[in-house]
Amino acid sequence: MPEKFFTLITGASEGLGKSFALDCARRNMHLILVALPDSGLDRLVDFIRRNFPVSVIAFEKDLTGPLSCHELLMEIQRQKLSLRVLINNAGIGSTLPLSEESVEFYERQIRLNVLATTIITRLFLTNLEQHTPSYILNVGSMASFFFLQQKQVYGATKSYIYFFSKSLRKEVRRGGIHVAVLCPGGINTNVPVTLLNRKLGWFSKLSVMEPERVAAIAMDRLLRGDAVIVPGMVNNFFMLLDKLLPGFVKKRVTDYGIRRLKREEHHTRWMQRGFPSPSVMTKMA
């Protein structure tokens, strides 16, 4: 009986991680899915088992815990599972002035976005080395290329992911491991984010993509050996503009985008509390 090779995906219960799981299942790839407890992972696992001829193993873990990554390794070793693909997708986003979020939030964001990705990659490197050709996909962001107000910590964590991935690729490629970093723009990952994305300016909305499309592009390009994956023609156009436009123009464009996003987030929080929007209150006065 041929050996089974698994794809390990973190943050797999919703958004991009869920889309990765479904895309890999369509490719007949066996799955190890990791997500937070009570995040809907059981429903996804049940759906995949009923609709695709693949094995699915699920672990509900908070990867920001001090021992959670090591516990995951021990459980996979105990079951003698062989990895061929690792997708480090789990992460926490944010768009806020530094002073408006707690220290505890930033600690958790850095633990998940930076430490968990690094530790999981280190812990499972031997398993991947034993089953080459193998692949590592780290989910970064286009925010790693731009200095954006109110995305200072998030952008910094994704800059780390970009540097880490590019450097690791050089280090392990002769051993048969292909490393890539995915740098998407806006993604409709869940209902609140989707509603927020719909309120962006028309130009910004052109860059927003559905997670299913991002996952499919990412997997195609990972498996063909690409190093940096920026999905979507508009996002690649933005990357070209970044190289061509003078600094003061880029600053005006990004500052405008952040101000607009901040207004929409403030409006959303206001409405969630049951108040009319500030614009409606101004008209009523």
TIDREN-746378 format. One line per 2 residues: number of its first residue (from 1); their letters; for each residue x, y, z of N, C-alpha, C, CB. Coordinates in steps of 0.001 Angstrom, whole numbers, plus 500000, padded with zeros to 6 digits. Each point is the difference from the previous one (the first is absolute). Glycine has a CB too. Layout:
NUM) a) X Y Z X Y Z X Y Z X Y Z  ...
***
This chain:
1) mp) 500848 498800 500000 499152 501200 500000 500880 501245 500000 498162 498763 501232  501642 502175 497827 500873 501179 499921 499866 500878 501242 499808 499943 497503
3) ek) 501285 500724 502840 500009 500878 501167 499135 501236 499737 502313 499180 500618  496958 501254 500419 499206 501206 499901 500851 501206 500361 497914 498709 500545
5) ff) 501971 502355 498647 500671 501256 500300 498940 501057 500299 501980 499388 498520  498269 501389 502533 499010 500947 500490 500435 501444 499761 499311 498327 501719
7) tl) 499681 502547 498196 500191 501446 499962 499504 500569 501323 499744 500080 497459  501126 500604 503258 499654 500603 501286 499651 501466 499779 501518 498390 501245
9) it) 497271 502006 499171 499526 501374 499821 499598 500560 501353 499209 499502 497646  501358 501624 502742 499602 500654 501245 498964 501087 499697 502275 499519 501031
11) ga) 496932 500818 499993 498932 500986 499792 499016 499545 498952 501568 501793 500649  498022 496931 499435 499289 499367 498888 498485 500082 500066 501903 498504 499859
13) se) 497519 502077 501192 498554 499887 500178 499190 501011 499192 500479 499143 502251  500113 501977 497329 499249 500997 499249 500914 500783 499081 498357 500164 501864
15) gl) 501048 500671 497302 500757 500899 499142 500962 499294 499075 499785 501672 501753  501414 498856 498150 500998 499459 499081 500411 498585 500383 500814 502317 499582
17) gk) 499313 497404 501719 500383 498660 500428 498987 498947 499582 501189 501019 501914  497541 499297 498226 498937 499095 499560 500069 499793 498492 498547 500757 501907
19) sf) 501713 500307 497352 500109 499887 498543 501204 499148 499603 498905 502245 499760  502190 497882 500967 501156 499119 499755 499604 498537 500203 501578 501834 500736
21) al) 497710 497903 500362 499605 498622 500298 499143 499422 498880 500095 500514 502451  498927 500249 497081 499114 499509 498945 500737 499847 498669 498075 501098 501161
23) dc) 502823 499838 498537 500749 499917 498751 500917 498777 500012 499902 502509 499762  500756 497248 501364 500881 498828 500099 499202 498705 499935 501612 501341 501368
25) ar) 497206 498652 499235 499151 498808 499931 499619 499704 498549 499109 500481 502315  500595 500576 496915 499669 499804 498578 501182 499416 499226 498386 501918 500137
27) rn) 502811 498332 500365 501211 499457 499369 500350 498621 500560 500833 502339 499642  498263 497079 501133 500198 498674 500609 501197 499959 500950 498988 498996 497963
29) mh) 501217 502100 502741 501069 500080 500987 499425 499712 501386 501263 501684 498579  499343 497374 502144 499570 499690 501359 500333 501174 500922 500339 497520 499584
31) li) 498844 502695 501441 500054 501250 500750 500184 499803 501501 498566 500981 498254  502254 499893 502329 500055 500204 501448 499611 501456 500218 501834 498207 500394
33) lv) 497033 502017 500252 499463 501348 500159 500097 500427 501458 498440 499641 498054  502043 501575 502161 500179 500541 501348 499236 501319 500091 502285 498886 500248
35) al) 496939 501271 500818 499267 501248 500212 499652 500122 501476 499062 499933 497646  500453 501242 502733 499610 500250 501378 498845 499088 500417 500765 502381 499765
37) pd) 499168 497272 501512 498835 499256 500485 498704 500768 499734 501437 498941 501769  497499 500327 497924 498667 500569 499793 499959 501039 498878 499554 499589 502404
39) sg) 501270 500207 496569 500030 500943 498877 499314 499462 498752 502112 500893 500918  497213 497962 499201 499309 499420 498862 500820 498993 499221 498748 502079 499872
41) ld) 502393 497517 500655 500859 499062 499283 499310 498656 499799 502002 501147 500953  497216 498415 500019 499331 498699 499891 499044 499959 498811 500195 499728 502478
43) rl) 499123 501386 497255 499072 500040 498860 500750 499917 498676 498404 501365 501366  502731 499300 498553 500806 499941 498782 500525 498586 499770 500645 502410 500308
45) vd) 499845 496969 500741 500520 498635 499888 498906 499053 499521 501663 500466 501832  497152 499661 498731 498879 499147 499599 499646 500214 498532 499129 500062 502350
47) fi) 500866 501194 497205 499683 500296 498598 501039 499373 499065 498893 502154 500707  502378 497976 499626 501060 499458 499135 499920 498479 499958 501478 501968 500538
49) rr) 498307 497415 500589 499914 498534 500026 498831 499477 499176 501040 500032 502257  497863 500724 497692 498826 499555 499246 500116 500269 498501 498648 500408 502034
51) nf) 502239 500507 497587 500024 500431 498601 501301 499716 499253 498428 501734 500687  502629 497865 500013 501281 499778 499328 500634 498697 500483 500324 502490 499763
53) pv) 500385 496809 499365 500609 498714 500363 501369 500174 500666 498772 498949 498094  501262 501831 502988 501269 500265 500678 499831 499760 501500 500654 501695 498224
55) sv) 500464 498052 502433 500012 499890 501462 500150 501391 500604 501001 497671 499879  498269 502580 501204 500065 501295 500672 500174 499766 501494 498550 501085 498220
57) ia) 502473 499549 502352 500257 499931 501429 499970 501423 500541 501398 497875 499766  497874 502336 501321 499812 501353 500524 500579 500121 501402 497931 500252 498607
59) fe) 502662 500909 501662 500497 500332 501331 499491 501393 500358 502078 498542 499702  497225 501566 501418 499544 501300 500478 501013 500518 501014 497557 499390 499614
61) kd) 503198 501630 499983 501063 500526 500853 500126 501503 499824 501210 497812 499863  499089 502855 501243 500374 501410 499968 501516 500058 499875 497979 500713 501407
63) lt) 502514 499633 497420 501436 499945 499728 500790 501097 500695 499447 498985 497831  499879 501929 502867 500722 500995 500792 500391 499450 501364 498763 501805 498806
65) gp) 500739 497020 501565 500375 499384 501270 501460 499613 500014 497683 499168 500261  502965 500846 500908 501452 499774 500069 500441 498617 499544 500029 501599 501853
67) ls) 499105 497390 498260 500389 498635 499639 499189 499431 498843 500671 499669 502352  498416 501116 497090 499054 499457 499026 500676 499475 498737 498320 501581 500889
69) ch) 502685 499114 498607 500688 499544 498785 500727 498682 500251 500271 502386 499258  500341 497486 501919 500685 498759 500348 499003 498868 500204 501844 501323 501057
71) el) 496994 498977 499528 498963 498983 500169 499497 499512 498648 499336 501041 502183  500535 499870 496863 499574 499623 498657 501009 499051 499371 498809 502194 499749
73) lm) 502470 498125 500394 501054 499122 499465 499903 498603 500610 501495 501999 499665  498360 497923 501666 499956 498698 500671 498808 499174 499546 501145 501010 501963
75) ei) 497704 499640 497822 498816 499268 499558 500170 499477 498577 498593 501414 501509  502032 499380 497627 500230 499560 498624 501054 498890 499961 499387 502299 499157
77) qr) 501627 497807 501693 500997 498928 500088 499379 498714 500537 501791 501715 500357  497329 498430 500626 499361 498818 500598 499172 499248 498951 499929 501166 502246
79) qk) 499420 499582 496865 499191 499372 498953 500821 499635 498762 498046 501291 500841  503252 499023 499194 500926 499661 498911 499513 500526 498658 500677 497964 501262
81) ls) 498970 503332 498726 499509 500640 498788 501152 500629 499230 497788 500428 501108  502210 499404 497603 501060 500525 499134 499537 501268 499311 500886 497684 499643
83) lr) 499910 503379 500472 499640 501288 499400 500705 500194 498666 499642 500960 502284  499618 499622 496784 500612 500435 498746 499788 501493 499769 499641 497711 499058
85) vl) 499321 502858 501569 499716 501430 499846 499667 500587 501367 499160 499652 497627  501413 501509 502673 499683 500763 501213 499520 501380 499568 501727 498726 501396
87) in) 497067 501652 499033 499460 501320 499698 499790 500748 501310 498877 499149 497884  501988 501811 502382 499907 500833 501202 499065 501169 499705 502350 499342 500746
89) na) 496374 500453 499533 498989 501000 499673 499497 500775 501217 499345 498561 498104  500712 500849 503086 499421 500630 501191 500633 501361 500260 499546 497734 500968
91) gi) 499608 503260 499330 500501 501342 500270 498891 500897 500497 501746 499699 498257  498656 501420 502329 499057 500998 500504 500280 501320 499313 499820 498828 502235
93) gs) 499159 501776 497185 500144 501299 499352 499572 501133 500923 499616 498908 497791  500659 502320 501787 499559 501181 500753 500202 501248 499160 500563 498876 502181
95) tl) 498565 502108 498041 500131 501313 499377 499598 501034 501036 499525 499086 497665  501421 501317 503180 499729 500930 501091 501256 500793 500336 498233 498455 500908
97) pl) 501600 502772 499571 501151 500698 500567 500597 499174 501136 498999 502234 499369  502286 497841 500805 500679 499173 500995 499403 500175 501393 502079 500158 498637
99) se) 497518 501070 501691 499508 500294 501344 498592 499489 500272 501443 501979 499955  497838 497580 499000 498610 499602 500180 499807 498506 500207 499400 501930 498618
101) es) 501678 497304 501387 499893 498572 500257 500858 499647 501205 499568 499529 497555  500089 499401 503129 500689 499643 501240 501346 499338 499725 497782 499733 501114
103) ve) 503074 500334 499861 501287 499310 499929 499777 498504 499841 501073 501784 501417  497923 497692 499297 499705 498565 499931 499630 499575 498580 499232 500070 502385
105) fy) 500032 500788 496892 499640 499667 498624 501251 499897 499132 497782 501156 500291  503114 499814 499833 501207 499982 499170 500889 498807 500344 499896 502500 499829
107) er) 500161 497140 501443 500772 498818 500382 499436 498757 499322 500564 501064 502211  498116 498820 497787 499355 498843 499372 500211 500016 498479 498278 499967 501851
109) qi) 501623 501209 497552 500193 500123 498557 501416 499581 499596 498310 501860 499951  502665 498587 500797 501383 499652 499676 500271 498526 500252 500698 502328 500563
111) rl) 498728 497134 500516 500182 498568 500275 499467 499150 498860 499838 500461 502449  498980 499899 497046 499400 499184 498942 500651 500264 498652 497852 500002 501258
113) nv) 502237 501257 498349 500498 500325 498663 501480 499662 499817 498301 501805 499900  502488 498396 501144 501452 499826 499889 500477 498705 500658 500240 502484 499970
115) la) 499526 497395 501342 500564 498873 500733 499418 498666 499550 500350 501515 501931  498319 498398 497950 499395 498717 499628 500469 499551 498618 497999 500553 501409
117) tt) 502052 500367 497643 500478 499649 498661 501431 499493 500039 498470 501710 499028  502379 498971 501720 501405 499612 500087 500162 498651 500689 500635 502414 500055
119) ii) 498688 497410 501080 500158 498772 500777 499435 498801 499261 499888 501338 502096  498933 498800 497310 499413 498883 499255 500898 499605 498828 497693 500765 500664
121) tr) 502823 500216 498622 500904 499699 498886 501226 499248 500488 499198 502040 498796  501384 498425 502296 501187 499328 500556 499673 498574 500451 500894 502233 500735
123) lf) 497992 497591 499956 499659 498699 500552 499705 498962 498920 499109 501170 501996  500284 499251 496888 499587 499046 498966 500977 499928 498827 497652 500439 500659
125) lt) 503463 500248 499460 500967 500013 498898 500554 498596 499730 500598 502376 500586  499702 496879 500465 500541 498656 499817 499010 499101 499285 501368 500291 502055
127) nl) 497353 499789 498328 498970 499201 499345 499933 500328 498512 498700 499909 502148  501345 501379 497525 499963 500410 498596 501248 499547 499249 498606 501968 500649
129) eq) 502548 498074 500015 501255 499572 499361 499975 498517 499649 501216 501775 501267  498009 497460 499463 499945 498555 499779 499031 499614 498884 500572 499685 502397
131) ht) 498668 501281 497079 498971 499665 499007 500026 500977 498828 498581 499022 501822  502612 501247 497667 500165 500934 498894 499571 499350 498683 501889 501129 501230
133) ps) 497703 499690 497771 499928 501466 500070 498868 500443 500916 500941 500158 497681  499339 500832 503134 499002 500496 500938 499944 501520 499915 500375 498021 501531
135) yi) 498602 502554 499145 499705 501410 499787 499604 500683 501307 499283 499474 497658  501163 501771 502489 499577 500854 501106 499423 501283 499400 501774 499028 501580
137) ln) 497007 501310 498817 499384 501256 499586 499699 500825 501243 499004 498923 497927  501625 502234 502182 499739 500923 501099 499131 501146 499489 502199 499392 501118
139) vg) 496736 500891 499610 499078 501051 499567 500456 501340 500553 498099 498351 499900  502381 502506 499214 500382 501358 500354 498895 500964 499613 502423 499427 499709
141) sm) 497963 501721 499750 499025 501020 499610 500691 501041 499143 498654 499619 502102  500562 501053 497064 500541 501159 499291 500381 501111 500967 498608 499408 498016
143) as) 500844 500535 503203 500358 500997 501016 501476 499929 500370 497673 499880 500879  502994 499030 498782 501427 499904 500299 500844 500871 499079 499611 497689 500818
145) ff) 499797 502799 498083 500745 500821 499047 499741 501497 500172 499908 498092 498419  499076 502268 502364 499605 501399 500124 499988 500410 501472 498624 499825 497887
147) fl) 501768 501416 502384 499990 500514 501367 498655 500682 500238 502538 500313 500011  496529 498957 500600 498623 500459 500138 499696 500407 501431 499336 498510 498120
149) qq) 500095 502673 502041 499507 500406 501307 498950 499004 500477 500465 502429 499472  499508 497337 501821 499011 499150 500654 500143 498522 499645 498480 501943 499996
151) kq) 502545 497718 499238 500346 498595 499771 501457 499763 500389 498302 499840 498126  502169 500939 502854 501424 499970 500342 500464 498642 500526 499833 502419 500501
153) vy) 499436 496976 500435 500406 498707 500554 499688 498876 499013 499604 500865 502336  499198 499161 497094 499627 498972 499020 500979 499996 498824 497577 500237 500668
155) ga) 502688 500948 498766 500936 500083 498885 501385 499522 500371 498689 501888 499123  501738 498404 502112 501329 499557 500454 500064 498481 500106 500283 502154 501255
157) tk) 498633 497220 499245 500007 498540 500087 500047 499372 498613 498720 500131 502149  500592 500475 496893 500001 499439 498651 501310 500286 499268 497518 500271 499934
159) sy) 503161 500812 500436 501352 500237 499464 500954 498913 500483 499571 502487 499939  500259 497117 501310 500789 498890 500536 499744 498729 499197 499926 501039 502292
161) iy) 498797 498672 497440 499652 498787 499253 500642 500016 498618 497831 499846 501253  502172 501324 498112 500603 500116 498667 501509 499713 500064 498236 501703 499348
163) ff) 502458 498939 501569 501454 499811 500127 500316 498556 500391 500276 502425 500659  498982 497044 500302 500188 498624 500469 499841 499014 498854 499164 500655 502269
165) sk) 499802 499513 496933 499719 499071 498905 501069 500059 498921 497572 500240 500472  502815 500983 499138 501005 500140 498945 501349 499425 500430 498811 502047 499184
167) sl) 501548 498181 502064 501282 499487 500507 499963 498487 500142 500381 502158 501210  498513 497315 499346 499885 498555 500180 500004 499286 498658 498724 500370 502118
169) rk) 500676 500238 496876 499977 499387 498668 501416 499708 499514 497858 501207 499483  503050 499759 500684 501389 499801 499589 500670 498891 500796 500113 502401 499359
171) ev) 499500 497501 501900 500640 499057 500918 499631 498549 499723 500004 501795 501692  498735 497941 497919 499522 498611 499943 499729 499492 498591 499022 500377 502217
173) rr) 501136 500470 496775 499576 499578 498663 500822 498830 499474 499277 502334 499559  502026 497584 500812 500812 498884 499532 499578 498686 500634 501882 501577 499656
175) gg) 497408 498514 501465 499489 498797 500641 498662 499554 499465 501230 500663 501994  498246 500040 497007 498752 499586 499373 498756 500617 500589 501124 497931 499485
177) ih) 499031 503125 501352 498846 500692 500570 499838 501342 499291 500324 498856 502254  498498 501392 497223 499712 501250 499305 499222 500919 500946 499973 498821 497736
179) va) 500537 502363 502504 499367 500959 500909 499471 501175 499188 501532 499314 501905  497241 501081 498384 499394 501158 499338 499300 500859 501035 499704 498698 497860
181) vl) 500165 502588 501822 499239 500910 500853 498869 500586 499167 502044 500544 501427  496757 499387 499122 498811 500544 499349 499748 501401 500531 499014 497687 499703
183) cp) 500863 503291 499402 499796 501397 500392 498724 500531 499354 502498 500345 500243  496350 499335 500321 498743 500479 499430 499682 501423 500429 499183 497659 499970
185) gg) 499899 502966 499305 499420 501262 500449 498777 499695 500834 500862 501226 497968  498080 499571 501872 498779 499769 500757 499316 498706 499595 499734 502452 500223
187) in) 499739 496829 500782 499289 498739 499754 498692 500034 500777 502177 498723 499637  496747 500814 499742 498715 499897 500687 499988 498748 500873 498841 501221 498109
189) tn) 501832 498858 503037 500204 498813 500822 498806 499627 500853 502367 500574 500022  496836 500414 500419 498816 499709 500804 498986 501128 499779 501381 498723 501747
191) vp) 497459 501160 498894 498917 500956 499735 500386 501439 500372 498360 498151 500398  502190 502119 500803 500360 501386 500329 501035 500598 499034 499503 499466 502385
193) vt) 501491 499740 497244 501022 500493 499073 499401 500234 498620 501774 498773 501287  497352 500340 498282 499358 500164 498697 499172 501276 499938 499947 497522 499754
195) ll) 499282 502744 501310 499197 501218 500049 500882 501240 499978 498236 498767 501268  502884 501171 499449 500934 501130 500022 500623 500208 498626 500478 499564 502424
197) nr) 499903 499346 496913 500611 500106 498677 499048 500615 498973 501403 498013 500553  497287 501758 499613 499021 500562 499062 499917 501516 500090 498714 497888 500165
199) kl) 501759 502679 500928 499935 501442 500195 501290 500712 499580 498410 499592 501869  502541 499652 497621 501231 500615 499529 499743 500808 498734 501327 498125 501011
201) gw) 499608 502740 498643 499921 500715 498730 500075 499023 498836 501049 502020 501060  498467 498415 497779 499906 499101 498859 501357 499426 499605 498031 501297 499219
203) fs) 503017 499532 500886 501328 499531 499598 500502 498939 500972 500494 502238 498958  499292 497994 502341 500436 499032 501007 499221 498694 499877 500612 501888 501534
205) kl) 498088 498228 498142 499176 498798 499890 500461 499092 498870 498087 501288 500921  502574 499278 498073 500483 499173 498895 501016 498968 500461 499595 501904 498463
207) sv) 501116 498393 502632 501049 499100 500461 499496 498913 500931 501570 501868 499756  497184 498267 500743 499461 499035 500948 499631 498709 499267 499138 501874 501469
209) me) 501252 496993 499110 499764 498711 499361 499250 499069 500935 502072 500295 498631  497275 498710 500787 499355 498955 500782 501053 498979 500451 497819 500329 498725
211) pe) 502037 499132 502481 501032 499092 500511 500173 498744 499153 499498 500859 502259  499419 498671 497111 500106 498805 499164 500955 500224 498829 497666 499369 500651
213) rv) 502259 501827 498769 500873 500319 498862 501448 500152 500453 498079 501137 498847  502117 499505 502294 501362 500177 500524 500633 498643 500291 499354 502228 500991
215) aa) 499889 496881 499640 500528 498681 500347 500382 499212 498749 498592 500002 502073  500566 500046 496897 500285 499255 498776 501263 500515 499319 497553 499571 499720
217) ia) 502574 501754 500185 501209 500586 499395 501233 499629 500815 498639 501915 499083  501236 498201 502232 501142 499715 500871 500473 498559 499866 499167 501728 501581
219) md) 499900 497324 498394 500387 498592 499890 500624 499694 498643 498166 499406 501585  501258 501145 497347 500580 499785 498667 501447 500476 499958 497724 500254 498965
221) rl) 502508 500923 501564 501332 500591 499898 500969 499405 501018 498949 502099 499169  500551 497483 501981 500862 499293 500955 500513 498709 499389 498729 500994 501921
223) lr) 500381 498236 497493 500379 498692 499474 500883 500087 498760 497883 499120 500919  502115 502045 498431 500916 500153 498862 501325 500643 500421 498014 500200 498480
225) gd) 502105 500134 502811 501289 500430 500531 500239 501480 500101 500798 497965 499094  498162 502862 500770 500181 501450 500102 500431 500402 501409 498274 500328 498209
227) av) 502444 500788 501892 500510 500459 501294 499071 500994 500676 502288 499631 499150  497232 501372 500104 499114 501035 500532 498723 500000 499168 501966 501414 500814
229) iv) 496895 498474 499865 498721 499886 499310 499139 501206 500357 500139 497465 500015  499639 503422 499016 499084 501129 500163 498810 499720 499100 501878 501665 500546
231) pg) 496978 497919 500020 498872 499605 499151 499235 501198 499461 499820 497906 501311  499715 501987 497444 499146 501025 499421 500759 501016 499164 498503 499689 501919
233) mv) 500939 500651 496917 500640 500959 499101 500088 501388 500623 499153 498686 498062  499792 501726 502652 499993 501340 500600 501078 500110 501066 497541 500210 499540
235) nn) 502615 498759 501285 501025 500038 501037 501400 500052 499397 498470 498735 501519  501730 500547 497391 501300 500061 499330 500221 501372 499375 499885 497532 499549
237) ff) 499025 503099 499995 500102 501366 499480 500391 500961 501112 498279 499480 498245  501137 500332 502957 500378 500825 501148 501487 499847 500311 497672 499778 500922
239) ml) 502828 498987 498988 501419 499770 500277 500870 500731 498976 499447 497755 501015  500115 502261 497734 500738 500728 498960 499969 501496 500281 499441 498212 498319
241) ld) 499384 502320 502046 499893 501422 500320 500912 500382 501153 497651 499977 499185  502465 499129 501788 500856 500274 501155 501445 500237 499572 498487 498606 501428
243) kl) 501937 500712 497527 501365 500167 499516 500155 501270 499159 500261 497514 500025  498628 502944 499365 500092 501102 499047 499638 501356 500589 499479 498368 498245
245) lp) 499562 501659 502692 499519 501283 500510 500972 500614 501002 497664 499214 499645  502445 502130 500370 500826 500655 501024 499397 499829 501392 500764 501665 498288
247) gf) 500052 498475 502725 499584 499735 501366 498830 500834 500477 502305 499380 500424  497659 501922 499215 498938 500867 500516 498640 499619 499431 501665 501840 500247
249) vk) 498304 497630 498523 498733 499560 499408 499508 498740 500708 500653 501000 497769  500258 498060 502472 499611 498765 500690 499484 500307 501395 501702 498717 498683
251) kr) 498914 502267 501962 499567 500357 501355 498577 500532 499984 502369 500510 500634  497317 500373 498400 498650 500545 499919 498965 498907 499742 500961 502147 499164
253) vt) 499378 496925 499949 499058 498929 499664 499742 499107 501202 500789 500058 497627  500270 499499 503055 499826 499109 501145 499344 500719 501167 501999 498706 499266
255) dy) 498336 502569 500962 499369 500752 501091 498504 500147 499760 502145 501239 500388  497481 499023 498365 498580 500125 499679 499271 498680 500241 500546 501769 498301
257) gi) 500052 497141 501254 499379 498697 500186 499813 499647 501462 501007 499296 497868  499981 500987 502956 499896 499693 501428 498946 500883 500654 502416 499303 500047
259) rr) 497518 501998 499586 498987 500882 500587 498597 499505 499661 501590 501944 499841  498218 497635 498929 498683 499507 499587 499646 498722 500738 500317 501037 497750
261) lk) 500656 498047 502365 499760 498754 500713 499676 500265 501453 501528 498816 498437  499183 502135 502166 499760 500330 501404 498589 500555 500179 502457 500461 500328
263) re) 497082 500401 498765 498645 500542 500096 498962 498889 499927 500790 502134 498961  499429 496915 500145 499031 498925 499846 499993 499089 501222 500306 500103 497520
265) eh) 500869 499629 503059 500051 499174 501201 499300 500706 501160 502160 498968 499211  498058 502352 500910 499341 500769 501052 498491 499972 499802 502023 501481 500214
267) ht) 497532 498659 498547 498577 499955 499680 499412 498640 500369 500360 501655 498139  500364 497268 501540 499506 498657 500301 499857 499785 501496 501074 499162 497917
269) rw) 499935 501255 502864 499917 499845 501455 498843 500825 500570 502487 499594 500094  497285 501592 499355 498919 500880 500458 498642 499331 499768 501419 502040 499501
271) mq) 498403 497391 499307 498740 499357 499665 499771 498741 500824 500192 500926 497701  500902 498335 502603 499863 498792 500801 499510 500308 501406 501808 498957 498658
273) rg) 498417 502253 501814 499533 500386 501330 498557 500499 499993 502347 500570 500579  497032 499457 498229 498599 500362 499916 499740 501460 499762 499583 498138 501458
275) fp) 501454 502663 498191 499824 501418 499747 499911 500250 498502 501239 500561 502117  498077 500533 497468 500074 500400 498589 501433 500373 499661 497608 500817 500040
277) sp) 502721 499132 498678 501347 500368 499595 500232 501482 500257 500001 498181 498260  501286 502224 501941 500309 501407 500222 499465 500909 498891 502026 499269 501233
279) sv) 497987 500242 497521 499507 500836 498897 498504 500246 500123 501806 499099 498526  497444 499865 501903 498557 500163 500178 499718 500957 501126 499608 497702 499145
281) mt) 501154 502228 501970 499798 500877 501131 500281 501441 499622 500596 498138 501538  500401 502048 497578 500305 501375 499563 498829 500573 499209 502465 499459 499931
283) km) 496895 499719 499224 498855 500473 499208 498789 500278 500888 500842 498691 498034  499040 500559 503095 498870 500173 500883 500131 501246 500847 499711 497554 500031
285) a) 501536 502919 500171 500222 501144 500908 499470 501290 499406 502020 498867 500911
***
